[in-house]
């Protein structure tokens, strides 16, 4: 059941609280530039806020007091190599995601002890890199807080708790599992705060969270909270393809 308390109270989307921090550590400037450009391209495509810092050696990275959500690390560098750098990082930060970018696959077994997330070859393959980022965000990301202003109160809601959006003239509704907020801004405005990797427009009046899709036919999408969203004919095939990609090719 939807909580009636907040249905007619207008809210304002204020900002996203979370900004992802990524470090790129490689002794080749052109490669660092390639990685940075790819990260920013991905973030623009998926409506993500990302900050990228770059380091030309392991020693400089280890001197930094910053904590990173993800570190893209070269294995073979001058001075301390990538594996030793990663071991020291892991002693300080158990949560950071480490992706090795290298042409030396022989050290893969050595790196198991530092819980390496992924290995990507050089030169940078954008398709494989974007796939690694997609997998990361499905598993770990896309759950940053969104701030809503309701009367004189500020409310935090997690992005992944949003089931779907519904347009309401020049405003919209934000639906959670058992509550909805009547937003004073149009749906197109709210979409700009949401990651495109999990939120998809299926009708001029509906945007759904892939995580909550239970089933669908040619006209409607059934959501896991019991609600349904209209599926426009013009959005049917793009939605099918996007959802199949999101679920790694598993049909429902």
C-alpha positions in Angstrom: 0.0 0.0 0.0 1.2 3.5 -0.8 1.7 5.8 2.2 -1.0 8.4 1.8 0.8 11.0 4.0 3.2 12.2 1.3 1.0 11.8 -1.8 -0.1 15.5 -2.0 2.9 17.1 -0.4 5.1 18.7 -3.1 8.8 18.0 -2.9 11.8 19.4 -4.7 14.7 17.4 -5.9 17.7 19.2 -4.5 20.9 17.3 -5.3 22.7 14.1 -5.4 25.0 13.6 -2.4 27.3 11.0 -3.9 30.2 11.7 -6.2 32.3 8.7 -7.3 36.1 9.1 -7.0 38.4 7.2 -9.3 42.2 7.0 -9.4 44.1 6.2 -12.6 47.7 5.1 -11.9 49.9 4.5 -15.0 53.4 5.8 -16.0 52.2 6.5 -19.6 50.5 9.9 -19.9 48.7 9.1 -23.1 47.1 6.0 -21.5 46.0 7.9 -18.5 44.3 10.4 -20.8 42.6 7.6 -22.7 41.2 6.2 -19.5 40.1 9.5 -18.1 38.3 10.4 -21.4 36.6 7.0 -21.3 35.5 7.4 -17.7 34.0 10.8 -18.4 32.3 9.6 -21.5 30.7 6.8 -19.5 29.7 9.1 -16.7 28.0 11.5 -19.2 26.1 8.7 -20.9 24.9 7.4 -17.5 24.2 10.6 -15.6 26.9 9.9 -13.0 29.0 12.4 -11.1 32.7 11.3 -11.2 36.0 12.8 -10.2 39.1 11.3 -11.7 42.6 11.8 -10.3 45.7 10.6 -12.1 49.1 9.3 -10.8 52.2 8.4 -12.8 53.6 5.9 -10.3 52.6 3.7 -7.3 54.6 5.8 -4.9 52.6 9.0 -5.7 49.3 7.1 -5.3 50.3 5.7 -1.9 51.2 9.2 -0.7 47.7 10.4 -1.4 45.3 10.8 1.6 42.3 10.4 -0.7 40.1 7.3 -0.6 38.9 6.0 -3.9 35.8 4.0 -4.9 37.8 2.5 -7.8 41.5 2.4 -8.7 42.6 1.6 -12.3 46.1 0.4 -11.9 48.9 -0.5 -14.3 50.9 -3.6 -13.3 54.3 -2.8 -14.8 55.6 0.6 -13.7 58.9 2.1 -12.8 59.7 1.9 -9.1 57.1 -0.1 -7.0 55.0 -2.2 -9.4 51.2 -2.3 -9.5 50.9 -5.5 -7.5 52.9 -4.2 -4.5 51.0 -0.9 -4.7 47.7 -2.8 -4.6 48.8 -4.8 -1.6 49.6 -1.7 0.4 46.3 0.0 -0.7 44.4 -3.1 0.3 45.9 -3.0 3.8 44.4 0.4 4.3 41.2 0.1 2.3 39.4 -3.2 2.1 36.4 -1.8 0.0 38.1 0.0 -2.9 37.6 -1.7 -6.3 40.9 -2.5 -8.0 41.1 -3.0 -11.8 44.4 -3.9 -13.3 45.1 -2.7 -16.8 48.0 -4.5 -18.3 49.6 -6.7 -21.0 51.1 -9.0 -18.4 48.5 -11.6 -17.6 51.0 -14.0 -15.9 50.6 -12.2 -12.5 46.8 -12.9 -12.3 47.1 -15.7 -9.8 49.4 -13.5 -7.6 46.8 -10.8 -7.5 44.0 -13.0 -6.1 45.0 -12.3 -2.5 44.3 -8.6 -3.0 40.7 -9.2 -4.3 41.2 -7.8 -7.8 37.9 -6.9 -9.4 38.8 -7.2 -13.1 41.8 -7.4 -15.5 41.7 -5.3 -18.7 44.2 -5.5 -21.5 46.1 -2.6 -23.1 45.5 -0.7 -25.3 42.2 0.4 -23.8 39.2 -1.4 -25.3 36.2 0.9 -24.6 33.7 -1.9 -25.0 35.3 -4.1 -22.4 36.0 -1.1 -20.1 32.3 0.0 -20.2 31.2 -3.5 -19.6 33.4 -3.6 -16.4 31.9 -0.3 -15.3 28.4 -1.6 -16.0 29.0 -4.7 -13.9 30.5 -2.6 -11.1 27.5 -0.2 -10.9 25.0 -3.1 -11.0 26.8 -4.7 -8.0 28.1 -1.8 -6.0 27.0 1.6 -7.3 23.9 3.5 -8.3 22.7 3.8 -4.7 23.7 7.3 -3.8 21.3 9.4 -1.7 19.0 11.9 -3.4 17.9 14.9 -1.4 14.2 16.0 -1.4 12.9 19.2 0.1 9.5 18.6 1.7 8.1 21.7 3.3 10.8 22.7 5.7 12.3 19.2 6.0 15.1 17.6 4.0 14.6 13.9 3.2 17.2 11.5 1.9 16.1 8.6 -0.3 18.3 6.1 -1.9 18.3 5.9 -5.7 17.9 2.1 -5.7 14.7 2.5 -3.6 12.9 4.3 -6.4 10.6 1.8 -8.2 9.4 4.1 -11.0 8.5 7.7 -12.0 5.1 8.8 -13.3 4.6 12.1 -15.1 1.8 14.3 -13.7 1.4 17.3 -16.1 4.3 19.6 -15.3 5.1 17.7 -12.2 5.7 14.0 -11.5 5.4 11.3 -8.8 8.4 9.5 -7.4 7.3 6.0 -6.3 9.1 4.0 -3.7 7.9 0.5 -2.4 5.3 1.9 0.0 5.4 5.6 -0.5 5.2 8.2 -3.2 6.4 11.8 -3.4 4.7 14.5 -5.5 7.6 16.3 -7.1 7.2 20.0 -8.1 9.4 19.4 -11.1 8.6 17.5 -14.4 9.7 13.9 -14.9 12.4 15.0 -17.4 14.0 17.1 -14.7 14.1 14.2 -12.2 15.6 11.8 -14.8 18.7 14.0 -15.0 19.5 13.0 -11.4 19.2 9.2 -12.0 21.7 6.8 -13.6 20.6 5.7 -17.1 22.1 2.3 -16.5 19.2 1.2 -14.3 16.4 3.7 -15.0 14.7 3.5 -18.4 11.9 5.5 -20.1 9.2 3.1 -21.3 6.4 5.6 -22.1 6.1 9.4 -22.2 4.7 9.2 -18.7 6.8 6.4 -17.1 10.4 5.7 -16.2 11.1 2.3 -14.5 13.9 0.9 -12.4 15.2 -2.3 -14.1 15.7 -3.9 -10.6 11.9 -3.9 -10.0 10.7 -5.3 -13.3 8.8 -8.5 -12.6 7.5 -9.2 -16.1 6.2 -7.4 -19.2 4.1 -7.9 -22.3 3.5 -5.7 -25.3 1.6 -3.1 -23.4 2.5 -3.1 -19.7 5.3 -3.7 -17.3 4.5 -5.5 -14.0 6.7 -4.3 -11.1 7.8 -6.3 -8.1 5.8 -4.0 -5.7 2.5 -4.9 -7.5 2.4 -1.7 -9.5 2.4 -1.5 -13.3 3.7 0.9 -15.9 2.4 1.4 -19.5 4.9 0.3 -22.2 4.6 2.3 -25.3 4.8 0.6 -28.7 7.6 2.9 -29.8 9.6 2.0 -26.6 9.0 -1.7 -26.7 12.0 -3.0 -28.7 14.5 -0.5 -27.2 13.2 -1.5 -23.7 13.5 -5.2 -24.5 17.1 -4.8 -25.8 18.2 -2.6 -22.9 16.6 -4.9 -20.3 18.1 -7.9 -21.8 21.5 -6.3 -21.7 21.0 -5.3 -18.1 20.0 -8.8 -17.1 23.0 -10.2 -19.0 20.9 -11.8 -21.7 18.5 -13.7 -19.4 15.0 -13.6 -20.8 12.1 -13.4 -18.3 
